[in-house]
Amino acid sequence: MFENLKPQPADSILSLMKAFRDDPRTEKLDLGVGVYRDADGRTPVMRAVKAAERRLWEEQDTKSYTALGGDPAFAAAMGDLILGEGLATDRRSAIATPGGTGAVRQAIEFIRTARPEARIWVPDPTWPNHLSILAATGRDVAHYRYFDAETGGVDDAGMIADLSAVAKGDVVLLHACCHNPTGADPDAETWKRIAETLGERGAVPLLDIAYQGFGDGLDTDAAGVRLLVQTLPELLICASCSKNFGLYRERVGLLLTIARDADTARMAQATLEHLNRQAYSFPPDHGARLVTIILGDPALRADWQDELESMRTRMLDLRRQLAAELRRETNSERFDAVADHRGMFTRLRLSEDEIATLRERHGVYMVGDGRINIAGLDTRTVPILARAIASLGD
Ligand code: PMP
């Protein structure tokens, strides 16, 4: 049997991490992998997470199984964090999943169960693992226009035109905020038009919210999701606690569905739990429980929000600094959109050759499509990067 195995396609980001590690230069810059870093280049355990772990260690008296959907208190707390308290509470169903990736996988399985023929529309570009999961599950995939390479912003007109052509019952995957890989997000007006268009077409949104709190703040980052929940009868929402709680390796995620009424929501809950049962029975609990403790304790929650806010503003300051340095060094407006982007990523308008030159000549590692992780920079390295990019024209 094993002789039939073939090499799997290399994950471009993980290959880049390895190439960076193997590079002997000391003045190298890793802007590849999507992990937050502080000014010292560390990905720290957040203060509130440490405190919640201490409390859990002292107070937890059993490691027995939870429920198939995970602890209902986690689903309730996360549901409120994403939607705000009181929105569509009787239409919600949810399961805890291993990370946001697990939520995406289970969302696709949910669609496969409920409407296997649904075509799934994804933005061009999107997080490569969306495409990989859709291919692995044999889904019918189509792409809608999203990024305007000329302006570095969202191609609003192209996006709405493409979404106007989706069939009734199709699923439309949307990044709720901090689009990965481009950093370009729809503005409030475009979210309204998305809601109207999906409503007219009878399409179901699949929202991926992996960076809530990294863009413009916890509530603003969820505004698009909340608008769609207020407007549309059915939605799927995949959330990750990897970035905003720094719980990457603990694998904390949530798949939240919104049904048209409470009866259908009960059916959705049973289906979701069945999907967990088939995949791994019970979802991981440790990280989810830390999130529940933090969100349920006013002091821990305030401390978590403070720390998250300092991460967000650090990235925003770096983006503004980078846009300004690039403008100065290149004497052009080519990179101005960097300041308008949000979250951890920005797609720079660079050719493949330029990206290769940056790696070879300057030890700057970025993903092949020009995506950089802003958190991989600091106030010292921003000017170095800007000068390296400007020198490409020499
Ligand atoms: N969706 C998007 C758009 C992402 O960027 C990520 C993380 N890279 C995820 C989902 C899932 O993250 P995780 O499984 O680590 O929680």
Residues whose N, C-alpha, C, O or C-beta is under 5 A from the ligand:
A	BS01	PMP	G34 P98 G99 G100 T101 G102 W127 N180 D208 A210 S240 C241 S242 V252
